[in-house]
């Protein structure tokens, strides 16, 4: 997960820095530092990414158009 993807994912879910921090069990300052581009320990980034994925985010790999995120299709929509 890239810092820009983290911020895009938070915004898509309507989460603030504090909410993501609570879901990932990290300090709010950690989320802010990551989104500002600071390098963090891999396990910390993985914890934030996992929390966002559990909340419904799918991370799109970087391609010619750049990295991205999308909301996971809800199971209700398939019915």
C-alpha positions, 0 to 999 in steps of 0.5 A: 500500500502506498501513502496515497492509497491509504488516504484515498481508502480512508476518504472512500470509507469516510474514516478519519485518521483516528478511526483508521488508527483504532481499526489498525491498532496504531497511533493516529500520528502513525497514520498521519506520518505514513500519509505524509510519506514517511517510511514505516515498518512493514508490519505497521503498513500491513496492519493499516492495509488489513484494516482497510481491506476488512472495511471494504477496500480493494487495493489496485496495483500501480499500472500505466494510470497509477495506483488506486483503490476501489470499494469492494462490491457488496454481497447485497448488490449481487442479489 
